[in-house]
């Protein structure tokens, strides 16, 4: 079973915007299937603040807003410079800079060269009153009918989503890069069809997401976690739960390395072994993306055929 944040970290419910009970899937804006899926929906700023405070409580010296401009490796550790004269030294570096971050770009790019597909997404998180969100989506909190929504279209490899948060709606549209032309225009049409075309779109963001875990999750004195390690769900583009799990594995590996004073290949390869089950699960998700993309590109454009595919594939979601 593919684990969610709620499965593994139920204590995070205290900082979630909403807890919903299902995912409602639509095809060509017609509801197809609703599947139970107990899910926490977060506003990222709230979650980041919670995790930062927990890190400080555990003894972490948190330096917010410091840019990494230089990394030097020596026989005794790693030195990071901010380009403004400040330096920070440590025994090991954990890269959590994201899939498109500035660190170790060549190492990350090597994995992307063999990808069949990458995901390109446009995402908007905009203020919207809760009663407006509920009315437009059809949510009925009193009756326990809570859900987030996914939207598919025949002939389009990708999906749109609506995540109802607390006074905020997260709307987005994702597809493979070869179908990414005109994605912003398609997104505005998506907002119109779902009744959210009055949102402020000035903070609309676009980005690409790789669909594979790095073949090698470490370099000498470096571990890659979260999106930086490629721990992204190829079917949904999500990575929160995977990022936390990879971070836990990296922390355990780093602790053993620091206590033993050994930062060689054998010690850091423990991280690869700890992530093997997670890597296997994500490979299955990537295979699901390839299957879905191939089916649509081969002409699976009849609504009844897509509905049949959806009902069989929902167990993976």
Order of alpha helices (4+ residues) and beta strands (2+ residues): alpha-beta-beta-alpha-beta-beta-beta-beta-alpha-beta-alpha-beta-beta-beta-alpha-beta-beta-beta-alpha-alpha-alpha-alpha
